[in-house]
Amino acid sequence: MSKMNELKIGDLTAKVPIIQGGMGVGISLSGLASAVANEGGIGVLATAGIGEQESDIFTNFIEANNRGLRNEIRKAKSMTNGIIGVNIMVALSNYAELVKVAVEENIDIIFSGAGLPLNLPEYVANSKNHPKLVPIVSSGKGAALLAKRWIEKFNYVPDAFVVEGPRAGGHLGFKKEQLFDENFRLEILLKDVLEKIKPLEQKYDKKIPVICGGGIFTGADIKKFMDLGVSGVQMATRFVATNECDASDAFKQAYLDSVESDIAIIDSPVGMPGRALKNQYIVDVNNGNKKPFKCPYHCIITCDYTNTPYCIAHALTNAKKGQMTHGFAFAGDNVYRVNKIVSVKELMDELKNEYESI
């Protein structure tokens, strides 16, 4: 029997090397993140659309999201002494504002992907208790490029890296044709990143943990990747099917009801492919039926909101609230294997027991 190693990111130590992936809009908020942190993992708040419950979200986009994030960080911290992180997508038009709020609220870790967070260290330069900065990448080239930039411009060595593979849910950092290409399997991407990080660790005498995510479902999966050299894993889909997940019951039920043929790759308005559960809403969009909307805020920089047939923010917000006829659920490619709702504690115990029984 082998026990799971702790995950150390600088002076932070997670007893369980599992990071709960940030899921927006509103799927992973303080309820889920604090529950994961209480079980020794790293809980993560998704910042995309985090102000959707604020009354002035349509008229005061920046402030509403800042307030929403501040409230969620404080709520999460009031419910746990564990490690809480935020996931802030580079593609968000209010990226800088959200980073500043996270730093002000003494968040433990900032995870940042959907583009390379080339200037992230500038926001922590003058803060006393600055968070750990962890970029999300999809290649060794991206990891090396980002590290070079941070070191040359900010004298900052990344605290860790998350390598996200093409089997993840939500927006994916790959071209459509790469998603099912054997050369882009997580195992291969991971090897590439580990090779690029090793010389940095030696040169700067700093342990830079590499964490991987995308398609990890069981304790056996975690063991496999830990044996390949990662320090931890990122999991998202499985945490949706927990009592503490902040999504509606209807959203969770869509996971329980899904079969493998329901999984679809969509063309998101933000210009990236996305993995979602196919429903009537997606069928309508694919058939060319527009879902009329007004865009009171341009939330994603890359969104072609003047030409797109629907608003991704509205669709995801509606789904979170359980209005599945007016939206859809993002999910990883193992979603059809989810067959019950459990507590976060039960899920974490199951993963640890599976891992240790190998």
Disulfide bonds with the S-S distance in Angstrom:
none
